[in-house]
Amino acid sequence: MPTDMITIRDQVAADLEGIQAINRLAFAAHGTGNAAFSRIRAAARQTISLVAECDGEIAGHILFSPVTIDGTAVRGMGLGELAVLPARQRQGIGTALGQAGIGRLRKTSCPFAIVVGHAGYYPRFGFVPGSRHGLQCQWPGIDDPSFMVLILDAPRMMGISGVARFEDLG
């Protein structure tokens, strides 16, 4: 699908049901469904939540929420989830959402973003293993290639290391 046929916009309250359906379908094979989205939404703190519309329907969703690094005052964002309807996958929707979300982070002067996800997918946005920058995941057992960071402001991140924590996911 040409990316000019994809509209990326801020999520509105009326999108909630569609987002939940996307997450349920997109993550069904992993058994995670709406767990992360529901927990972050319940906390309702400074999130960036975007949807992709195609042909008048919500086809994808991306969500970022606040992240801290233990022992520092530096705050970044964590990509909580990126989901696309299975029938709409491999059409550029996820890439368009990722680029739009990261673009939004850059505009807010966010110094970094983390993600726990597929090591073959997220490098397209510039994510690298967190260990390359001295960052560790808050959850034990996450393998090194799956915990990634995107440095958006290298000077602010100089000398920063430690455990990165999604504030709303404990």
DOMI-558726 format. One record per residue (C-alpha): residue in one letter; residue number from 1; x, y, z. Coordinates in steps of 0.1 Angstrom, whole numbers, plus 2048, in hexadecimal, padded with zeros to 3 digits. Layout:
BEGIN
residuo = A num = NUM px = X py = Y pz = Z
...
***
This chain:
BEGIN
residuo = M num = 1 px = 800 py = 800 pz = 800
residuo = P num = 2 px = 80E py = 822 pz = 7F7
residuo = T num = 3 px = 816 py = 835 pz = 816
residuo = D num = 4 px = 803 py = 854 pz = 809
residuo = M num = 5 px = 7E4 py = 83F pz = 80E
residuo = I num = 6 px = 7EC py = 83C pz = 833
residuo = T num = 7 px = 7E1 py = 857 pz = 84B
residuo = I num = 8 px = 7F3 py = 859 pz = 86C
residuo = R num = 9 px = 7E2 py = 86D pz = 887
residuo = D num = 10 px = 7DF py = 870 pz = 8AD
residuo = Q num = 11 px = 7C8 py = 857 pz = 8BE
residuo = V num = 12 px = 7A7 py = 864 pz = 8C9
residuo = A num = 13 px = 78F py = 853 pz = 8E3
residuo = A num = 14 px = 779 py = 845 pz = 8C7
residuo = D num = 15 px = 797 py = 831 pz = 8BB
residuo = L num = 16 px = 79A py = 81C pz = 8DA
residuo = E num = 17 px = 785 py = 7FF pz = 8CF
residuo = G num = 18 px = 797 py = 7FD pz = 8AD
residuo = I num = 19 px = 7B9 py = 7FE pz = 8BE
residuo = Q num = 20 px = 7AF py = 7E2 pz = 8D6
residuo = A num = 21 px = 7A3 py = 7CD pz = 8B8
residuo = I num = 22 px = 7C4 py = 7D3 pz = 8A5
residuo = N num = 23 px = 7D9 py = 7C9 pz = 8C4
residuo = R num = 24 px = 7C4 py = 7AA pz = 8CA
residuo = L num = 25 px = 7C8 py = 79E pz = 8A6
residuo = A num = 26 px = 7EC py = 7A9 pz = 8A1
residuo = F num = 27 px = 7F9 py = 79A pz = 8C2
residuo = A num = 28 px = 7E2 py = 77B pz = 8C3
residuo = A num = 29 px = 7FF py = 764 pz = 8BA
residuo = H num = 30 px = 813 py = 771 pz = 8D7
residuo = G num = 31 px = 7F7 py = 770 pz = 8F0
residuo = T num = 32 px = 7FD py = 794 pz = 8FB
residuo = G num = 33 px = 7DE py = 7A4 pz = 8EC
residuo = N num = 34 px = 7D6 py = 7C6 pz = 8FB
residuo = A num = 35 px = 7EA py = 7C1 pz = 91C
residuo = A num = 36 px = 804 py = 7DC pz = 916
residuo = F num = 37 px = 7EC py = 7F5 pz = 906
residuo = S num = 38 px = 7D2 py = 7F1 pz = 922
residuo = R num = 39 px = 7EC py = 7F6 pz = 93D
residuo = I num = 40 px = 7FB py = 815 pz = 92E
residuo = R num = 41 px = 7D8 py = 823 pz = 925
residuo = A num = 42 px = 7CD py = 81E pz = 949
residuo = A num = 43 px = 7EA py = 831 pz = 956
residuo = A num = 44 px = 7E2 py = 84D pz = 93C
residuo = R num = 45 px = 803 py = 85F pz = 93F
residuo = Q num = 46 px = 814 py = 873 pz = 924
residuo = T num = 47 px = 811 py = 859 pz = 908
residuo = I num = 48 px = 814 py = 85E pz = 8E3
residuo = S num = 49 px = 7FA py = 849 pz = 8D2
residuo = L num = 50 px = 7F6 py = 84A pz = 8AD
residuo = V num = 51 px = 7DF py = 837 pz = 895
residuo = A num = 52 px = 7E2 py = 82F pz = 870
residuo = E num = 53 px = 7C3 py = 831 pz = 85B
residuo = C num = 54 px = 7C0 py = 820 pz = 839
residuo = D num = 55 px = 7A0 py = 822 pz = 825
residuo = G num = 56 px = 78D py = 831 pz = 842
residuo = E num = 57 px = 796 py = 816 pz = 85B
residuo = I num = 58 px = 7B0 py = 815 pz = 877
residuo = A num = 59 px = 7CA py = 7FC pz = 86B
residuo = G num = 60 px = 7E6 py = 802 pz = 884
residuo = H num = 61 px = 7F1 py = 811 pz = 8A4
residuo = I num = 62 px = 811 py = 81C pz = 8B6
residuo = L num = 63 px = 815 py = 826 pz = 8DA
residuo = F num = 64 px = 832 py = 836 pz = 8ED
residuo = S num = 65 px = 832 py = 83C pz = 912
residuo = P num = 66 px = 84B py = 84B pz = 92B
residuo = V num = 67 px = 86B py = 839 pz = 934
residuo = T num = 68 px = 886 py = 840 pz = 94E
residuo = I num = 69 px = 8A9 py = 834 pz = 953
residuo = D num = 70 px = 8B1 py = 82A pz = 977
residuo = G num = 71 px = 8C7 py = 842 pz = 989
residuo = T num = 72 px = 8C3 py = 85E pz = 96F
residuo = A num = 73 px = 8AC py = 87B pz = 969
residuo = V num = 74 px = 8AA py = 873 pz = 943
residuo = R num = 75 px = 887 py = 86A pz = 937
residuo = G num = 76 px = 880 py = 85B pz = 915
residuo = M num = 77 px = 864 py = 847 pz = 905
residuo = G num = 78 px = 85E py = 823 pz = 900
residuo = L num = 79 px = 84C py = 814 pz = 8E2
residuo = G num = 80 px = 832 py = 801 pz = 8F4
residuo = E num = 81 px = 823 py = 7F1 pz = 8D6
residuo = L num = 82 px = 821 py = 7F4 pz = 8B0
residuo = A num = 83 px = 804 py = 7E0 pz = 8A2
residuo = V num = 84 px = 7F5 py = 7DC pz = 87F
residuo = L num = 85 px = 7D7 py = 7C8 pz = 875
residuo = P num = 86 px = 7E3 py = 7A7 pz = 868
residuo = A num = 87 px = 7D2 py = 7AC pz = 846
residuo = R num = 88 px = 7E4 py = 7CD pz = 843
residuo = Q num = 89 px = 807 py = 7C2 pz = 84D
residuo = R num = 90 px = 824 py = 7C5 pz = 834
residuo = Q num = 91 px = 814 py = 7E4 pz = 824
residuo = G num = 92 px = 82A py = 7FF pz = 834
residuo = I num = 93 px = 811 py = 808 pz = 850
residuo = G num = 94 px = 828 py = 7FD pz = 86C
residuo = T num = 95 px = 845 py = 810 pz = 85D
residuo = A num = 96 px = 830 py = 82F pz = 858
residuo = L num = 97 px = 824 py = 82D pz = 87C
residuo = G num = 98 px = 848 py = 828 pz = 889
residuo = Q num = 99 px = 855 py = 845 pz = 875
residuo = A num = 100 px = 839 py = 85C pz = 880
residuo = G num = 101 px = 83D py = 853 pz = 8A4
residuo = I num = 102 px = 863 py = 858 pz = 8A4
residuo = G num = 103 px = 85E py = 879 pz = 892
residuo = R num = 104 px = 846 py = 883 pz = 8AE
residuo = L num = 105 px = 861 py = 879 pz = 8C8
residuo = R num = 106 px = 87B py = 88E pz = 8B6
residuo = K num = 107 px = 864 py = 8AD pz = 8B7
residuo = T num = 108 px = 860 py = 8A9 pz = 8DD
residuo = S num = 109 px = 886 py = 8A8 pz = 8E2
residuo = C num = 110 px = 883 py = 884 pz = 8F0
residuo = P num = 111 px = 8A7 py = 878 pz = 8F5
residuo = F num = 112 px = 8A1 py = 853 pz = 8EF
residuo = A num = 113 px = 887 py = 838 pz = 8E9
residuo = I num = 114 px = 887 py = 813 pz = 8F2
residuo = V num = 115 px = 874 py = 7F5 pz = 8E6
residuo = V num = 116 px = 872 py = 7D1 pz = 8EF
residuo = G num = 117 px = 86B py = 7C1 pz = 8CE
residuo = H num = 118 px = 875 py = 7AD pz = 8AF
residuo = A num = 119 px = 89A py = 7B2 pz = 8A9
residuo = G num = 120 px = 894 py = 7AF pz = 883
residuo = Y num = 121 px = 87A py = 7CA pz = 881
residuo = Y num = 122 px = 883 py = 7E8 pz = 897
residuo = P num = 123 px = 8A6 py = 7EF pz = 889
residuo = R num = 124 px = 895 py = 7FE pz = 86A
residuo = F num = 125 px = 88D py = 81C pz = 881
residuo = G num = 126 px = 8B0 py = 81E pz = 88F
residuo = F num = 127 px = 8AC py = 809 pz = 8AE
residuo = V num = 128 px = 8CA py = 7F5 pz = 8BA
residuo = P num = 129 px = 8CF py = 7DE pz = 8D7
residuo = G num = 130 px = 8CE py = 7F2 pz = 8F7
residuo = S num = 131 px = 8EE py = 7E2 pz = 904
residuo = R num = 132 px = 901 py = 7F6 pz = 8EA
residuo = H num = 133 px = 8F8 py = 815 pz = 8FE
residuo = G num = 134 px = 8FA py = 806 pz = 921
residuo = L num = 135 px = 8D5 py = 802 pz = 925
residuo = Q num = 136 px = 8C4 py = 7E3 pz = 933
residuo = C num = 137 px = 8A0 py = 7D8 pz = 932
residuo = Q num = 138 px = 88B py = 7D9 pz = 952
residuo = W num = 139 px = 87E py = 7B6 pz = 94C
residuo = P num = 140 px = 895 py = 799 pz = 952
residuo = G num = 141 px = 898 py = 77F pz = 936
residuo = I num = 142 px = 894 py = 797 pz = 919
residuo = D num = 143 px = 8B0 py = 78E pz = 901
residuo = D num = 144 px = 8C9 py = 7A9 pz = 8F7
residuo = P num = 145 px = 8BE py = 7AD pz = 8D2
residuo = S num = 146 px = 89A py = 7B1 pz = 8DC
residuo = F num = 147 px = 8A0 py = 7CE pz = 8F4
residuo = M num = 148 px = 8A8 py = 7EC pz = 8DE
residuo = V num = 149 px = 8AE py = 811 pz = 8E0
residuo = L num = 150 px = 8AD py = 82E pz = 8C7
residuo = I num = 151 px = 8C3 py = 84B pz = 8D2
residuo = L num = 152 px = 8B2 py = 86C pz = 8C7
residuo = D num = 153 px = 8C9 py = 884 pz = 8D9
residuo = A num = 154 px = 8EC py = 876 pz = 8DD
residuo = P num = 155 px = 8FA py = 893 pz = 8F2
residuo = R num = 156 px = 8DE py = 88F pz = 90C
residuo = M num = 157 px = 8E5 py = 86A pz = 90D
residuo = M num = 158 px = 90B py = 86C pz = 912
residuo = G num = 159 px = 915 py = 858 pz = 931
residuo = I num = 160 px = 8F1 py = 84C pz = 937
residuo = S num = 161 px = 8ED py = 828 pz = 93F
residuo = G num = 162 px = 8D8 py = 811 pz = 955
residuo = V num = 163 px = 8B7 py = 7FF pz = 955
residuo = A num = 164 px = 89C py = 80F pz = 93F
residuo = R num = 165 px = 879 py = 80D pz = 94D
residuo = F num = 166 px = 857 py = 813 pz = 93E
residuo = E num = 167 px = 847 py = 829 pz = 959
residuo = D num = 168 px = 824 py = 81C pz = 953
residuo = L num = 169 px = 82D py = 7F7 pz = 951
residuo = G num = 170 px = 840 py = 7F2 pz = 971
***
